[in-house]
Amino acid sequence: MKAHHFLLVCFPVHGHINPSLELAHRLTNLGHHVTFATTIAATRRLTNTTTPHPLLTFAPFSDGFDHETLNPNRTFPQLFSDFKHHGSQSLTKLITSHNEQTPSNPFTFVIYSLLFHWVADVAAALNTPSALLFVQPATLLALYYHYFHGYGDTIPNQKLPGLPLLTEKDMPSLLSPTSPHSAILPFLKQQIELLDQKSQSKVLINSFDALEEQTVKAIDGLKMIPIGPLISIGKSNGKNGSNPLFESENYMEWLNSKAKSSVVYVSFGSVSVLQSKQAEEIMKALSGHTFLWVKIDEEAQDKENGKIVRWCRQDEVLNHPSVGCFMSHCGWNSTIEGMAVGVPLVAFPLQIDQATNAKLVEDVWKIGVRVAANSEGFVEREEIKRCLDLIMGSEGNERRDEIVGNAKKWKDLATKAIGQHGSSTFNLKAFVEDIDNSD
């Protein structure tokens, strides 16, 4: 196998950056050079927190807003238009100048994030092959594919290839015309249309064979290649970075003082901010449990039965023996991180793909329980308490024991998948070998 030089172009949010960085490290471990490209603002944050590697370099590109990529004053259409306009120019210059200045080590393949479909056009114009890295589960890609191939709003309550039976509450919020994220739909459609242009489009998936065995084979014309979970299992390796502003919060020392499986870890990701009324209901529901809650919009503080921090190293926390439950918004990174360490979930979906992930958690993989919102979309404390009491209850409850057993089963399968002889390791190597064969 010859050594390649991959250009990995990443959408500038944590949900894309973390798995993309893990893929970059796995490719460098196989002996390939990787240049990691994201916006100037995101690169500035990354290079301050990421351990250097001799085969990994960082190359920022401009999206026209170099001080703050996700400027709240820009609408989604403006944001994606700027990405394409400024990003295409900047990325073209990056690739051509690198190849001219380093002819002995040119870019040989481009891997790009979802919603960055214009990157494939840039690569094609420069005669460089490319592939999409899909950082959500294969089920979501199958869902989007069906949505744009004649099923539209009729997906709920019918069985389609690669999908479980979904109800309205299981659908991604961006497919709802009333969602603020529905403005993303035209760009998602362009991505699916781009995949349709090739007779057999290859898509790298942050999942693994055993987890979505039927789904990855369900769509004719799409070769889904599971290479996940794109996380580091069993140890903390620093790729989540550190945050010196919050290092003094001492959450690990606090966790060390707690009994095994006694702590509820609560996190709703790095973007979502709960309404104060909903946050109050969660706090009241936690009154009977010891908890560690990451709240990005609140100062760190100690509570009678818990601790609130503004930031934590999630991989460290989930691997800690005192953690017995993960209340999560079910963003895919968090979902697969919880699965990979065998921590049962209380699924509390908020937006985008999270409702579909929560459906998979509760009904397909059965590694957790999902909170049920009332008719106004609000989750009341008694419902939250019901879910927490189920997961954190004593042995002997049939459903709890099933969830705990399934969590251990999927942990073992996830660990095996990315092991030396695992399916995801094999799939990634085969993907690279196919590049060689197509040269």
C-alpha positions in Angstrom: 0.0 0.0 0.0 1.5 3.3 -1.0 1.5 6.3 1.3 -1.2 8.8 0.5 -1.7 12.5 1.4 -5.3 13.0 2.5 -6.8 16.5 2.6 -9.6 16.3 5.2 -11.9 19.3 4.9 -14.1 19.7 8.0 -17.2 21.6 8.9 -16.2 23.9 11.8 -18.3 22.6 14.6 -17.4 20.1 17.4 -19.8 17.4 16.1 -17.7 17.2 12.9 -14.3 18.2 14.2 -13.9 15.5 16.8 -14.7 12.4 14.6 -12.8 14.0 11.7 -9.7 14.4 13.9 -10.0 10.8 15.0 -10.1 9.7 11.4 -7.0 11.8 10.7 -5.2 10.1 13.5 -6.1 6.6 12.3 -4.9 7.5 8.8 -1.6 8.7 10.1 -1.3 5.5 12.2 -1.5 3.7 8.9 1.4 5.7 7.6 -0.5 8.3 5.6 0.0 12.1 5.7 -3.1 14.1 6.6 -3.7 17.8 6.2 -6.6 18.9 8.3 -8.4 21.9 6.8 -11.2 23.8 8.5 -12.0 27.5 8.8 -9.4 30.0 10.1 -11.4 30.6 13.3 -11.8 26.9 14.1 -8.2 26.1 13.3 -7.1 28.7 15.7 -8.9 26.9 18.5 -7.7 23.5 17.3 -4.0 24.1 17.1 -4.0 25.5 20.6 -5.4 22.2 22.0 -4.3 19.4 19.7 -1.1 17.3 20.3 1.1 17.6 17.2 1.9 14.5 15.0 4.6 14.3 12.4 2.2 13.2 9.7 -0.6 15.6 10.7 -0.7 19.2 9.6 -3.3 21.9 9.8 -4.2 24.2 6.9 -6.9 26.8 7.5 -9.1 28.2 4.8 -11.2 31.4 4.8 -15.0 31.5 4.9 -15.0 35.3 4.8 -15.5 35.6 8.6 -12.1 34.6 9.9 -12.7 35.9 13.5 -15.9 34.1 14.1 -17.2 31.4 11.8 -20.7 30.8 13.2 -21.6 34.4 13.4 -25.1 34.6 14.8 -25.9 37.5 12.5 -25.7 35.3 9.5 -28.6 33.2 8.4 -28.1 29.6 7.3 -28.4 30.4 3.6 -25.8 33.3 4.1 -23.5 31.0 6.1 -23.5 28.2 3.4 -23.2 30.7 0.6 -20.1 32.2 2.2 -18.7 28.7 2.8 -19.0 27.9 -0.8 -17.9 31.2 -2.3 -15.0 32.0 -0.1 -14.2 28.4 0.8 -14.0 27.3 -2.8 -11.5 30.1 -3.7 -9.4 29.5 -0.5 -9.3 25.8 -0.8 -8.4 25.8 -4.5 -5.5 28.1 -3.7 -4.5 25.8 -0.8 -4.4 22.7 -3.0 -2.7 24.2 -6.0 -0.1 26.0 -4.0 0.7 22.9 -1.9 1.0 20.6 -5.0 3.2 23.1 -6.8 5.5 23.7 -3.8 5.6 20.1 -2.7 5.4 18.0 -5.9 6.9 15.0 -4.1 3.9 14.9 -1.6 0.8 16.2 -3.4 -2.7 15.7 -2.2 -3.9 12.4 -3.5 -7.4 12.2 -2.0 -9.9 14.6 -0.4 -12.3 13.7 2.4 -15.0 16.3 3.2 -17.8 16.9 5.7 -21.5 16.7 5.2 -22.8 20.2 4.0 -19.5 20.8 2.3 -20.5 19.2 -1.0 -18.8 22.1 -2.9 -15.5 20.6 -1.7 -16.1 17.7 -4.1 -16.5 20.1 -7.0 -13.2 21.8 -6.1 -11.4 18.4 -5.9 -12.9 17.3 -9.2 -11.8 20.5 -10.9 -8.2 19.7 -9.7 -8.5 16.0 -10.8 -8.4 14.7 -7.2 -10.8 12.0 -6.1 -12.9 12.6 -3.0 -15.4 11.0 -0.6 -17.9 12.2 2.0 -17.4 11.6 5.7 -20.8 11.2 7.2 -20.6 11.8 11.0 -24.1 10.6 11.8 -25.3 7.0 11.7 -26.0 5.2 8.5 -29.7 5.2 9.4 -29.7 9.0 9.0 -28.1 8.8 5.6 -30.7 6.3 4.5 -33.4 8.5 5.8 -32.2 11.6 3.9 -31.7 9.5 0.8 -35.3 8.2 0.9 -36.6 11.8 1.7 -35.1 13.2 -1.5 -36.0 10.2 -3.6 -39.8 10.5 -3.7 -40.8 9.9 -0.1 -40.6 13.4 1.3 -42.9 13.8 4.3 -44.4 10.3 3.9 -41.5 8.4 5.6 -43.3 8.1 9.0 -45.2 4.9 9.6 -44.0 3.0 6.6 -41.2 0.5 6.3 -38.4 1.5 4.0 -35.0 -0.2 3.3 -32.5 0.5 6.0 -34.9 2.2 8.3 -36.8 1.1 11.4 -40.5 2.0 11.6 -40.4 5.7 12.4 -43.2 8.0 13.8 -43.3 11.8 13.5 -41.6 12.2 16.8 -38.6 10.2 15.5 -37.9 12.4 12.5 -35.0 14.8 12.3 -36.2 18.3 13.1 -34.7 19.9 10.0 -37.3 18.0 7.9 -40.0 20.1 9.6 -40.9 23.3 7.7 -41.4 25.0 11.1 -37.9 24.2 12.3 -35.2 26.9 12.2 -32.9 24.3 10.8 -35.2 23.6 7.7 -33.0 26.2 5.8 -30.4 23.5 5.7 -32.6 21.2 3.6 -31.6 22.7 0.2 -27.9 22.1 0.9 -28.6 18.6 2.2 -30.5 17.9 -1.1 -27.5 19.1 -3.1 -25.3 16.6 -1.2 -27.6 13.7 -2.0 -27.8 14.9 -5.7 -24.0 14.9 -5.8 -23.9 11.3 -4.5 -26.4 10.4 -7.2 -24.1 11.6 -9.9 -21.8 8.6 -9.5 -22.8 5.0 -10.2 -21.3 3.9 -6.9 -20.6 6.7 -4.4 -18.4 5.8 -1.4 -19.4 7.3 1.9 -17.3 6.9 5.1 -19.7 6.4 8.0 -19.1 7.0 11.7 -20.7 3.6 12.7 -19.6 0.0 12.6 -20.8 -3.1 10.7 -22.5 -4.9 13.6 -24.4 -1.8 14.7 -26.1 -1.1 11.3 -25.4 -4.3 9.3 -28.5 -4.1 7.1 -28.7 -0.3 6.8 -25.2 0.0 5.3 -26.3 -2.3 2.5 -29.8 -0.9 2.0 -29.3 1.8 -0.7 -28.4 0.8 -4.2 -25.7 3.1 -5.6 -24.4 4.1 -2.2 -21.4 2.2 -0.8 -21.5 3.0 2.9 -18.2 2.2 4.6 -18.5 2.0 8.4 -15.2 3.0 10.0 -16.3 3.9 13.5 -16.8 4.6 16.2 -14.5 7.5 15.5 -13.6 8.0 19.1 -10.7 6.7 21.3 -12.1 3.8 23.4 -10.8 2.9 26.8 -8.4 5.8 27.4 -8.3 9.6 27.3 -5.8 10.7 24.6 -6.2 14.4 24.6 -7.9 14.8 21.2 -10.8 16.5 22.9 -8.3 19.1 24.0 -8.1 20.9 27.3 -9.7 24.1 28.4 -7.4 26.1 30.7 -10.3 28.4 31.6 -12.2 25.6 33.3 -9.3 23.3 34.4 -9.8 24.4 38.1 -13.2 22.8 38.3 -11.7 19.5 39.7 -14.5 17.3 38.4 -12.3 14.2 38.2 -11.3 14.5 41.9 -15.0 14.9 42.7 -15.9 11.8 40.6 -13.1 9.8 42.4 -15.0 10.3 45.7 -18.2 8.7 44.4 -19.3 5.1 44.5 -19.3 2.9 41.4 -22.1 3.6 39.0 -23.7 6.1 41.3 -23.4 9.3 39.2 -25.7 10.6 36.5 -23.7 12.5 34.0 -25.8 15.2 32.2 -24.7 17.0 29.0 -26.6 18.5 26.1 -23.6 19.2 23.9 -21.6 22.3 23.1 -24.3 24.1 21.1 -27.7 23.5 22.7 -28.9 25.7 25.6 -32.0 24.6 27.5 -34.8 26.9 28.3 -34.6 27.9 31.9 -38.0 26.3 32.7 -36.8 23.0 31.2 -33.5 23.2 33.1 -35.4 23.7 36.3 -37.4 20.6 35.7 -34.3 18.5 35.1 -32.7 19.8 38.3 -35.7 18.9 40.3 -35.8 15.4 38.8 -32.1 15.0 39.7 -32.9 15.7 43.4 -32.8 12.0 44.2 -29.5 11.3 42.4 -25.9 12.3 42.5 -25.1 14.1 39.3 -22.4 15.9 37.3 -24.0 18.4 34.8 -22.1 20.3 32.1 -23.9 23.6 31.6 -22.1 25.9 29.1 -24.2 28.9 30.0 -23.8 28.8 33.8 -21.0 29.3 36.3 -19.5 26.2 38.0 -21.0 25.4 41.4 -21.4 22.7 43.9 -24.9 21.5 44.8 -26.0 19.4 47.8 -26.2 16.2 45.7 -24.2 17.2 42.6 -21.8 19.4 40.7 -22.3 21.8 37.8 -19.3 22.5 35.5 -19.0 24.6 32.4 -16.8 22.2 30.6 -15.4 18.7 31.0 -13.4 16.1 29.1 -16.4 13.9 28.2 -14.2 10.9 27.3 -12.7 11.0 30.7 -16.0 11.3 32.5 -17.8 8.6 30.6 -14.9 6.2 31.2 -15.0 6.9 35.0 -16.3 3.9 37.0 -18.5 6.2 39.2 -20.7 7.1 36.2 -23.8 4.9 35.9 -26.0 6.9 33.5 -25.6 9.5 30.7 -28.5 11.9 30.2 -27.8 13.1 26.7 -29.3 15.2 23.9 -28.3 12.2 21.7 -26.1 14.1 19.3 -24.4 11.3 17.4 -20.9 11.8 19.0 -22.3 11.7 22.5 -24.5 8.7 21.7 -21.7 6.6 20.2 -19.3 7.7 23.0 -21.8 6.5 25.6 -22.4 3.2 23.7 -18.7 2.6 23.3 -18.0 2.7 27.0 -21.2 0.8 28.0 -23.0 3.6 29.8 -26.8 3.4 29.6 -28.5 6.5 28.3 -31.4 8.6 29.1 -32.2 10.1 25.7 -33.4 13.7 25.8 -33.4 14.8 22.1 -33.7 18.5 21.2 -33.0 19.1 17.5 -31.5 18.1 14.1 -30.8 14.3 14.1 -31.3 13.7 17.8 -34.8 12.4 17.8 -33.8 9.7 15.3 -30.8 8.7 17.3 -33.0 8.5 20.4 -35.3 6.1 18.6 -32.3 3.9 17.8 -31.1 4.1 21.4 -34.4 3.0 22.9 -36.1 0.7 20.4 -33.4 -0.7 18.1 -30.2 -1.1 20.2 -32.1 -0.9 23.5 -29.3 0.8 25.4 -31.4 3.4 27.1 -34.8 5.0 27.6 -36.2 8.1 26.0 -38.0 10.9 27.8 -41.5 11.6 26.5 -42.4 15.3 26.0 -46.0 16.6 26.6 -48.1 18.1 23.8 -46.3 21.4 24.2 -42.9 19.8 23.7 -42.0 20.1 27.4 -40.6 17.3 29.4 -41.9 17.3 33.0 -39.9 16.4 36.1 -41.9 13.2 36.8 -41.1 11.9 33.3 -37.4 12.7 33.7 -37.5 11.1 37.2 -39.1 7.9 35.7 -36.3 7.5 33.2 -33.5 8.2 35.7 -35.0 5.8 38.3 -35.3 3.1 35.7 -31.6 3.3 34.7 -30.2 4.0 38.1 -32.4 1.5 39.9 -31.3 -1.7 41.5 -30.9 -5.0 39.7 -33.9 -7.2 39.2 -35.9 -4.8 37.1 -36.3 -6.7 33.9 -36.1 -3.7 31.6 -33.2 -2.1 33.4 -31.3 -5.4 33.3 -31.9 -5.7 29.6 -30.6 -2.1 29.0 -27.5 -2.7 31.1 -26.8 -6.0 29.3 -27.3 -4.5 25.9 -25.0 -1.5 26.8 -22.2 -4.0 27.7 -22.9 -6.0 24.5 -22.5 -2.9 22.3 -19.5 -1.7 24.2 -17.7 -5.0 23.4 -18.8 -4.9 19.8 -17.7 -1.3 19.4 -14.3 -2.0 21.0 -13.8 -5.1 18.7 -14.8 -3.1 15.6 -11.9 -0.7 15.9 -9.4 -3.2 17.2 -6.4 -4.4 15.2 -8.4 -7.0 13.4 -11.8 -5.3 13.7 -14.3 -4.6 10.9 -13.9 -0.9 10.9 -10.1 -1.2 10.8 -10.4 -3.6 7.9 -12.9 -1.3 6.1 -10.6 1.7 6.4 -7.7 -0.2 5.1 -9.8 -1.6 2.2 -11.0 1.9 1.4 -7.4 3.1 1.0 -6.4 0.1 -1.0 -9.3 0.8 -3.4 -7.9 4.3 -4.0 -4.6 2.6 -5.1 -6.5 0.2 -7.4 -8.4 3.1 -9.0 -5.3 5.1 -9.7 
